[in-house]
Amino acid sequence: MATSRGRHKNDQQAAEQAQQAGKLNKIALSSASANSPGELSMHYLLSYQLADDYLARRGEFRSSHLALAWRAVEQGELVLGGAVGDPVESALLLFNVDDMAKVEAFAKADPYVTAGLVQSYRILPWHTVAGESAATPVR
């Protein structure tokens, strides 16, 4: 027969396991595409190599670039984005989408790219395995 202390410990362990399972389910759901229920998303990094005169020229295009970025956020595709370095040398944008073509479409529509403030860009699949927002959590 289990003691009340043993039952309490088992109940606490069961509650912790249920809470952990709930967190994993929440992560899996947050990784699913908003447009395709049940279809899993993948993280992609959009890496911009910036032109030497980027800082001098970005003011003219910044509001339209940011409008595009915030639309992607509202659509659940862009997670984070911003300039890298001090002084700025590049930019990174983190996407969580079900198709890399969506990242490519973003880059091709970005005023920074079309105006030549971005010399080149790369789209890199990022196989995230750790963290609350990992696309494929592995423990």
Buried (B, 14 or more C-beta within 10 A) or exposed (E): EEEEEEEEEEEEEEEEEEEEEEEEEEBBEBBBBBBEEEEEBBBBBBBBEBBEEBEEBBEEBEEBBEEBBEEBEEEBBBBEBEBEEEEEEBBBBBBBBBBBEBBBBBBEBBBBBBBEBBEEBEBEEBEBEEEEBBBEBEE
